[in-house]
């Protein structure tokens, strides 16, 4: 028997440890190399495993250690104009404490990363993907003027607490200038979590209500223990994080988004608002504006498969005997109990309901284009 | 009946010239939650090392190799509705397929339980 399609457990030299490494191992975390760090893919304990952890998060609250992600703070004279010259974000409409999804684009409009941007007092707080953070820092430093300071908060950990009971669990533990309930979806602010200064946003990548908590790395174990003492909360590994985000229809950078995809064919048009579409003035604008005007030959879509066999990244998608695209990520959906996938197909065949097949090990598995998310979002707006 | 093990974590239980093949409990633990098993057709001719089965977990798809050469006589159809049997009963009810051995001499290259346990202990 062999893992033919995945080599994440191969030892990678120079793999680094995160603040909660020992904590994960003590709790039965099965550690794999991911984005240059050892991270738990699942917890080998009673009630652990990807499906159980996935379903627990959909019904209760899951604690995800996402400390591998990059936390950056930009500040300085002329901040908004400088950042708007790089990112396609509209900062004029980003109020204090508001958070927004944006894209890091190259000069050709290819996607270098997706990220979250939050307005702090006289600063912008960015959360970028772990695997791309060093390149992102280089790209930002190259394209931002010297007046803008880029501070990498590498002494901070980042947790996501996700699920319908995340609010109840966290509300018990925090205090601050405002009640936690003041945070609606994509709002953020400073709080005290059992005496520790943290930054909390109401956001996440599971499709559930939930929070992301930035905290000092030296408090990570203490706060993880405290959160997991709450009856609603269990630690959840990367495996369930991936199946949850797939069900939520959220693209994963490096798989569903790459430098070869554009914001328009990735179906992320919402990330570039009307003013930026009209005026451009950001890196890659020429391609993005042209894509908006003319459309793109391919598009990111959702697929449900018949049967139980999953299609994975790279599997070819067919309309009849014609190959029209490929799967960018796919797997078994624990909540729906059947396989689902995301992929890029020719725009002409991207309409919901279109019957297609996916080639898996020489067989053509029947599939159908469906709207995303696969599982409805339950954000607290 | 004698049970043999491979370094690829398959087991084969041999009764006369019939072998029953599955994956070990260690293997299912490594794979995690199993969601689908692709099984060989009855009558399929297998050479030792062929991959007639695929075990799909939430995370990945893995080949299962045939420990010996032979002809498939039966697949475990209970796995169509309950692939999780490979998790819960890897070395009993979660068996994958049966075959008629064409060369019993191939068994000589396999491990017994004690050797397999020692092999896994060293991983």
Interface residues (C-beta under 8 A of the other chain):
Chain A: X1 X2 X3 X4 X5 X6 X41 X42 X44 X49 X50 X51 X52 X54 X239 X242 X243 X307 X308 X309 X310 X312 X331 X332 X334 X339 X361
Chain B: X8 X9 X10 X23 X27 X29 X32 X33 X35 X36 X38 X54 X55 X56 X57 X58 X59 X60 X61 X62 X63 X64 X65 X83
